[in-house]
Amino acid sequence: MLRVSILGAGSIARTMAKTLRGMEEQDGSACLWGIASRDGDKARAFAEAEGAKKHFAGYDALLQDPDTDLIYIATPHAFHGAQIEMCVQAGKAVLCEKAFTGNAKQAEAALAASEAAGVLVTEAIWTRYQPARAMIRELIDTGEIGEVRHLSCNLGYPIMFKQRIVKPELAGGALLDLGVYCLNFAAMVLGTDVARTESSCKRLPGGGVDISDHITLYYQNGCEAELFATAMCRTNRRGLIYGTDGWIQVDNINNPQRITVFDTDGGKRRKLNVPEQITGYEYEVEACARALESHACECPEMPHAETLRVMRQMDELRAQWGVVYPFD
């Protein structure tokens, strides 16, 4: 059984806790071993509510725990880089929530530490690990919609009230929280050979972070991707992949549940539902278990090189917009 401890006791940590409880009940492949928070009382309350075996007052106490096999980092983006390095130095494998770090420089340092120590570190961009990715890839590769020409996708939630979204010191903004999913969706479908990028964003008053992003990627092979991410409102979260012989509609690019194939006249050819899931996080945990068994320091679903590429891509977009973090 993979014993997973969570670093950070926020809302996303509760989703992982639910996932791990479900995995333990389902087949005993993983469990929620511990929870660490800088606030000891918060860690204790989380453990009691979510069923963690241990709770740790402070992160150092977690790093010293001999029974933790994997640490899931669930803190704001700005803290990820230092926390990953801290875990690696303690010999602890890491599954770090997206965005992987606040910028590419932090990602480079964290991944260099991982590779030097031979310790597993991987990014928890859950859509990279889910079955929907392979299902979409198969539809494209078998020519179900002919030759792919264009992609559009959007992701938006009304989350401007959250401190992690509006504060530059927390690596806030729509891009790192939401746009990262759009960029990954485009890469999974169209690849990474981007020839040119055009983009714009709406920023908070006073030169604040981006809260709404429009990104167009032009690929060397002539394909295009139109991406929209916003922290201002809820969108339909839909992905559309257009080919010469039809198109594919992906409902909720943030956690695909249904994939529908249409012909060129808009008639439904077929509809595919993804396998039933606990939360959708279980696939990244399973990938970590496989990587640990093979003594790998990265997961093939999201290799280090791809994490770095996306972080650099987001740095370039922020540079276009003039969005700067204090630690850049």
C-alpha positions in Angstrom: 0.0 0.0 0.0 1.3 3.4 -1.0 1.3 5.7 2.1 0.6 9.2 1.0 0.9 12.3 3.2 -0.4 15.7 2.3 1.5 18.9 2.8 -1.0 21.7 3.2 -4.5 21.4 4.5 -6.5 23.6 2.1 -9.6 22.7 0.1 -7.7 20.8 -2.7 -6.1 18.6 0.0 -9.6 17.4 1.0 -10.2 16.2 -2.6 -7.0 14.2 -2.4 -8.0 12.9 1.0 -11.3 11.7 -0.4 -9.3 10.1 -3.3 -7.0 8.2 -1.0 -9.8 7.0 1.2 -11.6 5.7 -1.9 -8.4 3.9 -3.1 -7.9 2.2 0.3 -11.5 1.0 0.3 -11.5 0.0 -3.3 -8.3 -2.1 -3.5 -6.0 -1.1 -0.7 -3.5 0.3 -3.3 -3.0 3.6 -1.4 -4.1 5.4 1.8 -4.1 8.8 3.4 -1.3 8.4 5.8 -0.7 11.9 7.2 -1.5 15.6 7.0 1.0 18.4 7.7 0.1 22.0 8.3 2.1 24.9 9.9 -0.9 25.1 12.2 -0.9 22.0 14.4 -4.5 22.4 15.4 -5.5 22.6 11.7 -3.6 19.4 11.0 -5.3 17.6 13.9 -8.7 18.7 12.8 -8.1 17.7 9.2 -6.8 14.3 10.3 -9.9 13.7 12.4 -12.3 14.8 9.7 -10.6 13.1 6.8 -9.3 9.9 8.5 -5.5 10.5 8.2 -3.5 8.1 10.3 -1.1 10.8 11.4 -1.0 14.6 11.7 2.1 16.8 11.8 2.5 20.3 13.2 4.9 21.8 10.7 6.4 20.4 7.5 9.7 19.3 9.1 7.8 16.8 11.2 6.3 15.3 8.1 9.7 15.0 6.4 11.1 13.1 9.3 8.3 10.5 9.2 9.8 7.2 8.1 6.5 5.7 6.9 5.5 8.3 4.3 6.1 7.0 0.8 4.8 10.0 -1.2 4.1 13.6 -0.3 1.4 15.4 -2.1 2.0 19.2 -2.1 -1.3 21.1 -1.9 -0.1 24.7 -1.1 -0.2 27.8 -3.3 2.0 27.8 -6.4 4.6 30.3 -5.1 5.7 27.9 -2.4 6.0 24.7 -4.5 9.6 25.1 -5.6 11.1 25.4 -2.2 8.8 22.7 -0.8 9.7 20.3 -3.5 13.4 20.8 -2.9 12.8 20.4 0.8 11.1 17.0 0.3 13.8 15.8 -2.2 16.5 16.7 0.3 14.7 14.5 2.8 14.5 11.7 0.3 10.7 12.0 -0.1 8.9 11.4 -3.4 6.7 14.2 -4.5 3.4 14.7 -6.3 3.1 18.5 -6.6 -0.2 20.2 -7.5 -0.2 22.4 -10.6 0.9 24.9 -11.5 4.2 23.1 -10.7 5.9 26.2 -9.5 5.6 30.0 -9.7 8.0 30.3 -12.6 10.3 28.2 -14.8 13.4 29.2 -12.8 11.9 27.5 -9.7 10.9 24.5 -11.7 14.4 24.1 -13.1 15.9 24.1 -9.7 13.3 21.6 -8.3 13.6 19.2 -11.1 17.4 19.4 -11.1 17.3 18.4 -7.4 15.0 15.5 -8.2 17.2 14.2 -11.0 20.4 14.6 -9.0 19.0 12.7 -6.0 17.1 10.2 -8.1 13.9 11.0 -6.2 10.5 10.9 -7.8 9.0 14.3 -8.5 6.0 14.7 -10.8 3.4 17.4 -11.5 -0.2 16.7 -10.5 -1.8 18.0 -13.7 -4.5 15.3 -13.4 -5.8 15.5 -17.0 -2.4 14.1 -18.2 -3.0 10.9 -16.2 -6.7 10.3 -16.8 -8.1 7.7 -19.3 -9.8 10.4 -21.3 -6.4 11.4 -22.7 -5.8 8.0 -24.3 -9.4 7.9 -25.5 -9.1 11.3 -27.3 -5.7 10.3 -28.7 -7.1 7.1 -30.2 -9.9 8.9 -31.9 -7.5 11.3 -33.5 -4.9 8.7 -34.4 -7.5 6.4 -36.0 -8.7 9.2 -38.2 -12.2 9.4 -36.7 -12.4 13.1 -37.6 -9.9 13.1 -40.5 -6.9 15.4 -40.2 -7.1 17.8 -37.2 -7.0 21.5 -38.2 -8.2 23.5 -35.2 -8.8 23.3 -31.5 -10.6 25.6 -29.1 -11.1 25.2 -25.3 -12.1 27.3 -22.3 -12.0 27.0 -18.5 -13.5 29.5 -16.1 -14.7 29.7 -12.5 -15.8 32.7 -10.5 -12.8 32.6 -8.1 -11.6 36.2 -7.9 -12.3 36.3 -4.2 -9.6 33.8 -3.5 -6.3 35.2 -2.1 -4.3 32.7 -4.2 -5.8 34.1 -7.3 -5.4 37.8 -6.7 -2.0 38.0 -4.9 1.1 38.3 -7.0 3.2 37.0 -4.1 1.2 33.7 -4.2 1.8 33.4 -8.0 -1.9 34.4 -8.6 -3.8 34.9 -11.8 -5.9 33.0 -14.2 -3.0 31.6 -16.2 -1.3 29.4 -13.6 -4.5 28.3 -12.0 -6.8 27.7 -15.1 -4.9 28.6 -18.3 -2.5 25.8 -17.5 -5.2 23.3 -18.2 -6.0 24.9 -21.6 -2.3 24.8 -22.5 -2.0 21.2 -21.5 -5.2 20.3 -23.4 -3.7 21.9 -26.6 -0.4 20.1 -26.1 -2.1 16.7 -25.6 -4.0 17.1 -28.9 -1.8 19.2 -31.2 1.7 18.7 -29.7 4.3 21.2 -28.8 5.7 22.5 -32.1 4.3 26.1 -31.7 5.5 28.5 -34.3 3.9 31.7 -33.0 1.8 32.8 -30.0 -0.6 35.7 -29.9 -2.3 36.6 -26.6 -3.9 39.3 -24.4 -5.2 39.4 -20.9 -7.4 41.5 -18.6 -5.6 42.4 -15.4 -6.7 43.5 -12.0 -6.6 47.3 -11.5 -3.2 48.9 -10.7 -1.2 46.5 -12.8 -2.3 43.4 -10.9 -2.4 39.8 -12.0 -4.2 38.4 -15.0 -7.8 37.4 -14.4 -8.9 36.6 -18.0 -6.7 35.3 -20.7 -7.0 34.9 -24.5 -4.3 32.8 -26.1 -3.9 31.7 -29.7 -1.2 29.2 -30.7 -0.1 28.8 -34.3 1.6 25.5 -35.0 4.3 24.7 -37.6 2.0 22.2 -39.4 -0.7 24.9 -39.9 -3.0 23.9 -37.0 -4.3 26.5 -34.6 -5.5 26.5 -30.9 -7.7 29.2 -29.4 -7.7 29.1 -25.6 -9.7 31.1 -23.0 -9.3 31.1 -19.3 -10.9 33.3 -16.7 -11.3 33.7 -13.0 -14.2 36.1 -13.5 -17.1 33.6 -14.3 -18.0 30.0 -14.9 -17.7 28.9 -18.5 -18.9 25.7 -20.2 -15.3 24.3 -19.9 -15.6 22.6 -23.3 -12.9 21.5 -25.7 -13.6 21.2 -29.4 -11.2 19.5 -31.8 -12.0 20.2 -35.4 -10.9 17.9 -38.3 -11.5 17.6 -42.0 -14.1 14.9 -41.4 -15.9 16.0 -38.2 -15.1 17.1 -34.7 -14.8 15.9 -31.2 -16.4 17.6 -28.2 -14.9 17.1 -24.8 -17.1 18.1 -21.9 -15.1 19.7 -19.1 -11.4 19.8 -20.1 -10.6 20.1 -16.4 -11.9 16.5 -15.8 -13.4 15.0 -18.9 -16.5 12.8 -18.3 -18.0 12.6 -21.8 -16.5 12.7 -25.3 -18.8 13.1 -28.3 -17.8 12.6 -32.0 -19.7 14.5 -34.7 -19.7 14.3 -38.4 -19.2 17.3 -40.7 -23.0 18.0 -40.7 -23.1 18.1 -36.9 -24.7 14.6 -36.5 -23.6 12.5 -33.6 -21.5 9.6 -34.6 -21.0 8.2 -31.1 -20.6 9.2 -27.5 -18.0 7.9 -25.1 -18.1 8.0 -21.3 -14.9 7.8 -19.3 -14.6 5.0 -16.7 -16.2 5.7 -13.3 -13.8 7.4 -11.0 -13.4 8.2 -7.3 -12.4 11.9 -8.0 -10.1 11.6 -11.0 -7.0 12.2 -8.8 -6.5 8.4 -8.4 -4.8 8.1 -11.7 -1.9 10.4 -10.8 -1.4 8.5 -7.5 -1.4 5.2 -9.4 1.2 6.6 -11.8 3.4 7.6 -8.8 3.1 4.1 -7.4 4.3 2.6 -10.8 7.2 5.1 -11.0 8.3 4.3 -7.4 8.2 0.6 -8.2 10.5 1.1 -11.1 12.8 3.6 -9.2 12.1 6.3 -11.7 12.4 10.0 -10.9 9.6 11.1 -13.3 6.3 9.8 -14.6 5.9 9.1 -18.3 2.5 10.7 -18.3 4.0 14.1 -17.4 7.8 13.9 -17.8 10.0 16.6 -16.4 10.8 18.1 -19.8 7.1 18.7 -20.4 6.6 20.3 -17.1 9.5 22.7 -17.8 8.2 23.4 -21.3 4.7 24.5 -20.0 6.3 26.6 -17.2 8.5 28.4 -19.8 5.4 28.9 -22.0 3.6 30.5 -19.1 6.6 32.7 -18.3 6.6 33.9 -21.9 2.9 34.7 -21.8 3.2 36.6 -18.5 6.1 38.5 -20.1 3.9 39.5 -23.0 1.3 40.8 -20.5 3.7 42.5 -18.1 2.5 40.3 -15.2 5.4 40.0 -12.8 5.7 38.1 -9.5 7.9 39.4 -6.7 10.1 36.4 -6.9 10.6 36.3 -10.7 
